[in-house]
Amino acid sequence: MLALFKRHPIAGTGFVLATVATLFFAFQLIAGAIYWADPEHRNQPPAGWMTPAYISHSWDIDNRALRDHLGITRDDVKGRPTLKRIAEAKGVSVAEVIEEVNAFLDQAK
């Protein structure tokens, strides 16, 4: 392997980078599968730290439909769009946003 790096340093570096990227994405895939396979992560009650994407994954609903129901776009909220940040952007309490999410979840299921 060292002979390959000495003769072809660019190809060797590319191989190492490709291997690292493959291992990284394989780890992400396995970690996500293990996390979502746990029944405790299914149908979790909405909380201020959750994002619409997390809620939609937990409840197996369409993320875009939930975001449309909340009336937000990607530009409305700075950073990760947690329910707390969505409430701040809309000028309402977190409890009100959670009520909106619960109403959507009741309607969707």
Disulfide bonds with the S-S distance in Angstrom:
none
